[in-house]
Structures are given as structure tokens and as C-alpha cells.
Amino acid sequence: MTTTTNTGRLQTTLPTSLTPDRVARLAALVAADARAQRVATASPYTGEPLANLPVSTPNDVEDAFARARAAQAGWAATPVADRKRIMLRCHDPVLQRQEEALDLMQAESGKTRRDAFLEVSDIAITARYYARSAQRLLSPKRRKGAIPVLTHTTEPHHAKGVATVIPPWNYPLSIAAGDAFPALMAGNAVVQKPDTQTALTALWALALMREAGLPTDVWQMVVGRGSSIGDALMTGGDYMMFTGSTASGRRIARDAGERLIGASLELGGKNVMIVLADADIEKAAVGAVAASFPSAGQLCVSIERLYVADEIHDAFVTAFVERTGAMRLGAAYDFSMDMGSLTTPSQLETVSSHVDDAVSKGATVLAGGKGRPDLGPLFYEPTILADVTTEMTLFDHETFGPVVSIYRYRSVDEAVAKANATPYGLNGSVWGRNGAEARKVAGRLHAGTVNVNEAFAAAWGSIDAPMGGMGDSGIGRRHGAEGLLKYTETQTVAHQRLQGFAPPRGIDHEQGARIMTRAFKTLRALASADRSPATTRPAASPSRSA
């Protein structure tokens, strides 16, 4: 049972909005010498030239950090209410000028317009959330003092200084701006290195924030290979936010540890979807398509492993394959396509080699399974594989493309055990009609986020809740309170009033110890009184047969 995905129309030109002048204006925002070497990028849809970007040197990076550090003191002293106004002034233009962002993201990444729009929505939500919550999160909190009444203790938060933010190429607006916004709202400056392939999209967000009133040096961007400027990025910052491969994350964690600075790392994944025996088959099949093939599978939280209950396995596979085969694959700067292109030649090579390796070792192709050079240089069909075994590379290695392996299971315990049999732990998805039971299964998965009857958007979009990985999928969290407070240093300020910890005049230390002992016993008794029978639920009466 093999299906071929529908073919979309071929797009041969860049959108008219991407004029050479506009591209040059964005490229000019890169922190680099005017005489810098240049690096060319190309559109994944067609391979035609897209941008010619200046390349930052280590000295350029050091200069960017020096300017950021000089600007940060004034930015941290800016009242949170003023930072909020700037952030909210960015919110509306993100929506009003979304066509610019959508064109940029499609031209640079090859994703569909619907996938690009999710990034626009995400950034609007992120800007609004941190603008409105920063004051509450950053305000000093009262804490219980060492001695009741006499010790006044507060917990303020201070900006760390300059944050280094390194986003990936696959979600160039969501992650580039989404990780910079809370750092800025916390009072930090940011030096950011977007991936060269999708730098224009990140630079567009930077331009929007500067138009909204952000001081120029508070958020800067450099462009270059990690092998050239990576050391300067690590040594210049006071905090590291990185999204990328597990191998790179390990090196960054090691270097951050040497410098004794904090790091938040969202790394690789081999994400799982479990379809329970009571699941609505059609809804789960639609969900599996949404989970497996967004941005051509180049999404950190997309699904690559699918476990289906034995009772509904065959019916589900039929529905899933049918839905996948009906997808419209192609290049179009509108909302007509279901899946677009891969972004880089190296990613196409990885996807092709993983599928070819699996097929050569006995895997069965249920849908897709081949590239589509007739549509463009980097297109690959959405692919479903069965009969995948442990000796195949894609069994436990992240493919990061439009490829999903499907397995059957006989018990929920078996499904959970297989789902957790990986060092990764980023995202999961559970489908079933009984929500309470599905949530129980979700709670057993070793993953930082788990969605019930949804692919990934429910957890990602719940921006008041943290998002991040377990195990080899990383450390730290974005979103929620932690997404902002990780960019701060927590301090304790304790003001001791009237009487300190030494005995009062006229009382020796032995007497003081006895007084303190009685005080501790009194406090313990008061704590016990809080749980008196009058305030607790009475115990159940014994049965007559007891």
C-alpha cells in the first residue's frame, strides 16, 4: 500500500515584496564591518539567489557585546512599564505587516504559508504575554523572614546582563524573536546569531523592534559560522540560550559550565504519538498528519514515531495513509499547499539516506518515500514507514524531515515503555476518547510537553506554561515564568529590625539558647494548630461490621 502525494504547482520566482533594496536594508542590520566578506543564500523552493549577507568576524562579535553591555545598564534602568510599551508597539505591526514576514519565511525556509502564519501568531502571543506579565514576574516578592515580624525579607530579580541567543533555521521568527523578547523584557541586552539561511526573517523582527523604540544597541545580530564566531559568542555573554542539535548543546553546556554561566538548551528529539484503542480513528489520522509533516517535518516537536493500539491499527493506518496521500505538495506564496520544501541540501541528504537505509533493511513504504525534483531541488514526499527495526538508522536517530515510522502495540504499558525507550524527551502526543485516561498516559511519558488529542500546538501555545526537553532533548525552559526569570539573577534581601540573632544585653548565650528553644516549640505548636480538627475533614466513620 504505497501512495503518492498530490503535486502542487511549481513556483519559479521570488515574491515581488522581496526587492533587492529591501533585502539589502535588512542585511545592513548585521553587526559587521562595512568591508566584511559576504555569504550568499538561496531560496529552497527554486535554488535562485536570495540574499548576500555580511559575515561577522570574532572582532565584530566582541564589538557587538561591548556596545550591548554599554547599552544594557540604561535599558535595565528603564521602568518595566516603558519596556512593556515598546513590546506592545511591536505586537500590532507583526500582524499588520505579516505579509512581509510570510514572504520572507517561505523564501528562506521553503515552508508553506500556513506554517509560516503559525510563527506570526506565535510572536504576537509571545509579545503580548511577556509585555503583560513582566511587571508581576519581576516585582520583588515578600518571603518569610528568619524571625517573624523582626526579619523583613524580599526576593528581587536583576537582569543577568547580556544574553547570547542562538536560534535555528527551521522556525526563524518564532524562536529568534520568541527567545529574545523575554530576555529584553527582563532588562537584558541581546546579541543573537541567527542561522545564515534564515537570517533575513530574524533581521525583520529586529527592525520591527527598533521601529517600536528599542534602543539600537540593546538587540544586535551577527552572522557567521559557529566554527568562526562561536567562541566569541560564548565568552561575551552572561547567559546562553541555544536551540539546535544535541551534539552542539553538549559542547555549549560544557563551555557554559566552565564559565559558570547559565544556559537553556532545547535540543533534538525523537517524538512519539500514541493512539489509544478508544481513539476516534479519523480525528487521530488527521492529527497524525498535522503532527508529522508541519514545515516538512523540520519542527523540533513534530512526531517521528507513531504507536497504535492493535485493535485499531489497520483501520488507522488506512486512514492515515489516505490522508497523507491527499496532501498537496508544492511551492506557492499563498495558503494552497499542505507541505512545502526542505530547507537545505544537507537536510534532504539526511532524509533520503534515512529512508533508503530503512528500505534496504526491510522497511515497508506506505506513503511517499522519494524526492520530488520535478517540484524543486529540495522537495521530498511526506513518508510513512512500517516494519522499522532497531538496526535501521531512523529507528532511534532524529530524521528531522517528513518521515514517520508506525508501530502496533498490544497494551498501554508496552506503548509507554517503547515510547520512553529513547534518550530524548521533548514532545509527545496521546489520542483517545477518554480524556482522563489519555491524560494518565500523557503523564507517564518522558517528555517536557505532552499533548492530548492534539499534535504539539496545544502545549506550545499554552505560553503561560513552560516548554522544554528532558534527557538528551535539553535543559531549561522557554515560555511561562521560567522563560523570563531564567534571564535574571535572583537575590535575597533580608532586613533585620530591632533585635538581631545575638542575645539581648543582660542575657548570656546559654539563656538565649533556652529562649530560642522555647520559641521554636511555640512556633511548632502554632503550626500544628493550623491542622486542628476544626479545620480538617473528619475521618470516615467505621462500618458496622468493623
Beta strands, then each sheet from edge to edge (+ up, - down):
strand 1: 6-7
strand 2: 38-42
strand 3: 49-54
strand 4: 141-143
strand 5: 151-155
strand 6: 157-159
strand 7: 162-166
strand 8: 189-192
strand 9: 219-221
strand 10: 239-243
strand 11: 262-266
strand 12: 271-275
strand 13: 303-309
strand 14: 328-329
strand 15: 364-367
strand 16: 383-386
strand 17: 403-409
strand 18: 427-431
strand 19: 449-452
strand 20: 474-475
strand 21: 488-490
strand 22: 493-496
sheet 1: 1+ 14+
sheet 2: 2+ 3-
sheet 3: 4+ 5- 22+
sheet 4: 6+ 21-
sheet 5: 9+ 8+ 7+ 10+ 11+ 20-
sheet 6: 15+ 16- 17- 13- 12- 18- 19-
end
